[in-house]
Amino acid sequence: MSVLNTKVLVLNRSYFPVHITSVRRAFSLLYQGLAKAVDQQYRTFDYESWSVLSAALHEDTIGLTGRVMRVPRVILLVAYDRVPKRHVRFSRFNVFARDKNVCQYCGGKFARSELNLDHVIPRSRGGLSTWENIVCSCFSCNRIKGGRLPEEARMHLIRKPFRPEWTPFMLETFSFKRYQEWLPYLNPVDAAYWNTELLER
């Protein structure tokens, strides 16, 4: 993959992560004066000052005419102070993320391909497809429980299902590579906005 297509974390002017963009787009924002590059000491640089930094000891660089330029892994938007809406899509991926790929009946951790979603109160009994009624379950537990309530099947939930309050767009299991430079900004960010939203019924 070209370095220009690798990822850069975008912060609002309050240093809160709001987006992930490409190196190509990050350089465009820097050049237009809409963003500043942020180094690991939290110093900010406009395009000109960033371009004069030595890239000799840095592995991520791009070649320009007669020189190389260090790739910023974090940029700060100079005039944007909004934050993403705190809404998490009700999706299969996000239910798996909330439950950490752990069957909520037996406690086993499984690959996503070995899990399905279980209605705690079965749909045949009026159970809804909502955050508060859906859990991860392994195939074996799902077969044992069938169309019964957990107590009828003598099964107990490890944790009551709940609607998470993650910050959208980021997830520990998100498919993008994380860079060392991102970590100070991502530690307070729990996760996720990904995949197709499930219908709540």
C-alpha positions in Angstrom: 0.0 0.0 0.0 1.2 3.5 -0.8 2.1 5.6 2.2 -0.3 8.3 0.8 -3.2 5.8 1.4 -2.2 5.0 5.0 -4.2 6.5 7.9 -4.0 9.7 9.9 -5.9 10.5 13.0 -7.9 13.8 12.8 -8.5 15.8 16.0 -10.8 18.7 16.5 -9.3 21.9 17.9 -10.0 20.6 21.4 -7.7 17.6 20.7 -10.6 15.2 20.6 -10.5 12.4 17.9 -13.2 13.0 15.3 -12.1 11.1 12.1 -9.5 9.0 10.4 -8.3 10.2 7.0 -5.6 9.3 4.5 -2.1 10.8 4.4 -3.0 12.3 1.0 -6.0 14.1 2.5 -4.0 15.1 5.6 -1.3 16.8 3.5 -4.1 18.6 1.5 -5.6 20.0 4.7 -2.1 21.0 6.0 -1.2 22.7 2.7 -4.5 24.6 2.7 -4.0 25.8 6.3 -7.1 24.0 7.6 -5.0 21.7 9.8 -1.7 21.5 11.7 0.4 18.4 12.2 0.9 17.3 15.8 4.1 15.5 16.9 4.5 13.2 19.9 5.4 16.1 22.2 1.9 17.6 21.3 3.6 20.5 19.4 1.7 21.7 16.3 3.2 22.6 12.9 1.8 24.3 9.9 2.8 23.0 6.4 6.0 25.0 6.1 7.3 24.3 9.6 6.4 20.5 9.3 8.2 20.3 5.9 11.5 21.5 7.4 11.5 18.9 10.1 14.2 16.3 9.7 12.7 13.0 8.3 16.0 11.2 8.5 15.1 9.1 11.6 11.5 8.6 10.8 10.3 5.6 8.8 7.1 7.2 7.3 8.2 9.7 4.7 7.1 10.8 1.3 9.4 11.9 -1.5 9.1 15.5 -2.8 11.3 17.2 -5.4 14.7 17.3 -3.9 13.8 16.2 -0.4 11.7 13.9 1.8 8.9 15.0 4.1 7.8 13.3 7.3 4.3 11.8 7.3 2.1 13.2 10.1 0.1 10.5 11.9 -2.0 13.1 13.8 -3.5 16.3 12.6 -5.4 19.0 14.4 -8.2 20.9 12.6 -7.7 24.6 13.3 -11.3 25.8 13.1 -13.4 22.7 13.9 -14.7 22.2 17.4 -17.6 19.8 17.0 -17.5 16.3 18.3 -19.2 13.2 16.8 -22.7 12.3 17.9 -22.7 9.8 20.7 -24.8 7.2 18.8 -23.7 3.6 18.2 -25.3 1.7 15.3 -27.2 -1.3 16.4 -25.3 -3.8 14.3 -24.0 -7.4 14.5 -20.4 -6.1 14.6 -21.2 -3.7 17.5 -23.0 -6.3 19.5 -20.0 -8.6 19.2 -17.8 -5.7 20.2 -19.9 -4.8 23.3 -19.9 -8.5 24.4 -16.2 -8.9 23.4 -16.9 -12.0 21.4 -17.9 -13.8 24.6 -20.9 -16.1 24.7 -23.1 -14.4 27.3 -24.3 -17.8 28.6 -21.3 -20.1 28.9 -18.6 -17.4 29.0 -16.5 -18.8 26.2 -14.6 -16.5 23.8 -15.1 -17.3 20.2 -14.3 -16.1 16.7 -17.2 -14.0 15.2 -17.8 -16.8 12.7 -18.6 -19.1 15.7 -21.1 -16.7 17.3 -24.6 -15.7 16.6 -27.1 -13.2 18.1 -29.6 -14.5 20.6 -32.8 -12.8 21.7 -32.9 -13.1 25.5 -36.7 -12.9 25.4 -37.4 -14.9 22.2 -39.2 -13.1 19.3 -41.9 -15.8 19.5 -42.6 -14.4 23.0 -42.7 -10.7 21.9 -38.9 -10.1 22.4 -37.6 -7.1 20.4 -34.4 -6.7 18.4 -32.9 -4.1 20.6 -29.6 -3.6 22.4 -31.3 -4.6 25.7 -32.6 -7.9 24.4 -29.7 -9.2 22.1 -26.6 -11.0 23.3 -23.7 -12.9 21.7 -24.2 -16.6 22.0 -22.2 -19.6 20.8 -24.0 -22.1 18.6 -24.1 -24.7 21.3 -25.8 -22.4 23.9 -28.1 -21.1 21.2 -29.3 -24.6 20.4 -29.8 -25.4 24.1 -31.7 -22.3 24.8 -33.9 -22.5 21.7 -37.1 -20.5 22.0 -37.1 -20.5 25.8 -36.3 -17.8 28.3 -32.9 -18.3 30.0 -34.3 -19.3 33.3 -36.5 -21.9 31.5 -33.4 -23.4 29.9 -31.6 -23.2 33.3 -29.1 -20.8 31.8 -27.9 -17.5 33.3 -26.7 -14.4 31.5 -23.1 -13.4 32.4 -24.1 -9.7 32.0 -27.4 -8.0 31.3 -27.4 -6.6 27.8 -27.3 -2.8 27.5 -27.1 0.1 25.0 -23.4 1.1 24.9 -22.3 4.8 24.9 -19.3 4.6 22.7 -17.8 7.4 20.7 -18.6 6.7 17.1 -16.0 5.7 14.5 -13.3 4.1 16.7 -13.1 0.6 18.0 -10.3 -1.4 19.4 -11.0 -4.1 16.9 -11.5 -1.6 14.1 -9.8 -2.7 11.0 -7.5 0.2 10.6 -3.9 -0.1 11.8 -3.3 1.9 15.0 -0.1 4.0 15.2 1.9 4.8 18.3 1.2 8.5 17.8 -2.5 7.9 18.1 -2.5 6.2 21.5 -2.6 9.4 23.7 -5.8 10.4 22.0 -7.5 7.0 21.8 -7.1 5.8 25.3 -10.3 7.6 26.5 -12.2 6.5 23.3 -14.0 3.2 23.8 -15.2 2.4 20.3 -17.4 2.1 17.4 -19.4 3.0 14.5 -19.2 0.4 11.9 -21.3 -2.0 9.8 -25.0 -2.0 8.7 -27.5 -0.9 11.3 -29.9 -3.7 12.5 -33.6 -3.0 12.5 -35.0 -2.4 16.0 -38.4 -4.1 16.2 
